[in-house]
């Protein structure tokens, strides 16, 4: 094998190796940048959805608040509020004493449904 042929083979080998190494590095950089871009895009989408959800919840609360304000000026609500405290104070005398059966049923209800 001549010196010229060995030199050409060595040069071609180095060039091929350099191309392969650069290709692997380029693919790795491209994959990292694509991953970063997708992550950033997903983050922006979540931020946008969060803002939309926050606005929707705030709007819902404003609607509920306005409904409560309207309802609070209703004559039936005002009258019910005036009658509530005396009715609450009379409840104990209307109810009477609680017997042990009612207490055990109440305890059983809360033990089964809330434990």
C-alpha positions as CSV (number, residue, x, y, z in Angstrom):
1,X,0.0,0.0,0.0
2,X,1.4,3.3,-1.1
3,X,1.9,6.3,1.2
4,X,-0.5,8.3,-0.9
5,X,-3.3,5.7,-0.5
6,X,-2.7,5.4,3.3
7,X,-2.8,9.2,3.5
8,X,-6.1,9.4,1.6
9,X,-7.6,6.6,3.8
10,X,-6.5,8.3,7.0
11,X,-7.8,11.7,5.8
12,X,-11.1,10.2,4.7
13,X,-11.4,8.3,8.1
14,X,-10.8,11.6,10.0
15,X,-13.3,13.5,7.9
16,X,-15.9,10.7,8.2
17,X,-15.3,10.6,12.0
18,X,-15.6,14.4,12.2
19,X,-18.8,14.4,10.3
20,X,-20.3,11.7,12.5
21,X,-19.2,13.4,15.7
22,X,-20.6,16.8,14.4
23,X,-23.8,15.0,13.4
24,X,-24.3,13.5,16.8
25,X,-23.6,16.8,18.5
26,X,-26.0,18.6,16.2
27,X,-28.8,16.1,16.7
28,X,-28.2,16.3,20.5
29,X,-28.3,20.2,20.5
30,X,-31.4,20.1,18.2
31,X,-33.2,17.6,20.5
32,X,-32.4,19.8,23.6
33,X,-33.6,22.9,21.9
34,X,-36.8,21.2,20.7
35,X,-37.4,19.9,24.2
36,X,-36.9,23.4,25.7
37,X,-39.2,24.9,23.1
38,X,-42.0,22.3,23.8
39,X,-41.6,22.8,27.5
40,X,-41.8,26.6,27.1
41,X,-44.9,26.2,24.9
42,X,-46.6,24.0,27.4
43,X,-45.7,26.4,30.2
44,X,-47.2,29.3,28.3
45,X,-50.3,27.3,27.5
46,X,-50.8,26.4,31.2
47,X,-50.2,30.1,32.2
48,X,-52.9,31.1,29.6
49,X,-55.3,28.5,30.9
50,X,-54.6,29.5,34.5
51,X,-55.4,33.2,33.6
52,X,-58.6,32.2,31.8
53,X,-59.7,30.0,34.7
54,X,-58.9,32.7,37.2
55,X,-61.0,35.2,35.2
56,X,-63.9,32.7,34.9
57,X,-63.9,32.1,38.7
58,X,-63.7,35.8,39.4
59,X,-66.6,36.4,37.0
60,X,-68.6,33.7,38.7
61,X,-68.0,35.2,42.1
62,X,-69.1,38.6,40.8
63,X,-72.3,37.1,39.5
64,X,-72.9,35.3,42.9
65,X,-72.2,38.5,44.7
66,X,-74.6,40.5,42.6
67,X,-77.3,37.8,43.1
68,X,-76.7,38.0,46.9
69,X,-77.0,41.7,46.9
70,X,-80.3,41.6,44.9
71,X,-81.6,38.8,47.2
72,X,-80.6,40.7,50.3
73,X,-82.9,43.6,49.3
74,X,-85.8,41.2,48.8
75,X,-88.6,41.8,51.3
76,X,-89.0,38.2,52.0
77,X,-85.3,37.9,52.9
78,X,-85.5,40.9,55.2
79,X,-88.6,39.6,56.9
80,X,-87.0,36.1,57.3
81,X,-83.9,37.7,58.8
82,X,-86.0,39.6,61.3
83,X,-87.9,36.5,62.4
84,X,-84.9,34.2,62.6
85,X,-83.4,35.3,65.9
86,X,-86.6,35.0,67.9
87,X,-87.4,31.7,66.2
88,X,-83.9,30.4,67.1
89,X,-84.3,31.5,70.7
90,X,-87.6,29.6,70.9
91,X,-86.3,26.4,69.3
92,X,-84.9,24.9,72.5
93,X,-88.3,25.2,74.3
94,X,-90.2,23.8,71.2
95,X,-87.8,21.0,70.8
96,X,-87.9,19.7,74.3
97,X,-85.3,17.4,75.8
98,X,-83.4,14.9,73.7
99,X,-83.7,11.3,74.8
100,X,-80.9,8.7,74.7
101,X,-82.4,7.0,71.6
102,X,-82.1,10.2,69.6
103,X,-78.6,10.8,70.9
104,X,-77.5,7.3,69.9
105,X,-79.1,7.6,66.5
106,X,-77.3,10.9,65.9
107,X,-74.0,9.4,67.1
108,X,-74.5,6.4,64.8
109,X,-75.3,8.6,61.8
110,X,-72.1,10.7,62.3
111,X,-69.9,7.6,63.0
112,X,-71.1,5.9,59.8
113,X,-71.2,8.8,57.4
114,X,-68.2,10.9,58.6
115,X,-65.6,8.4,59.7
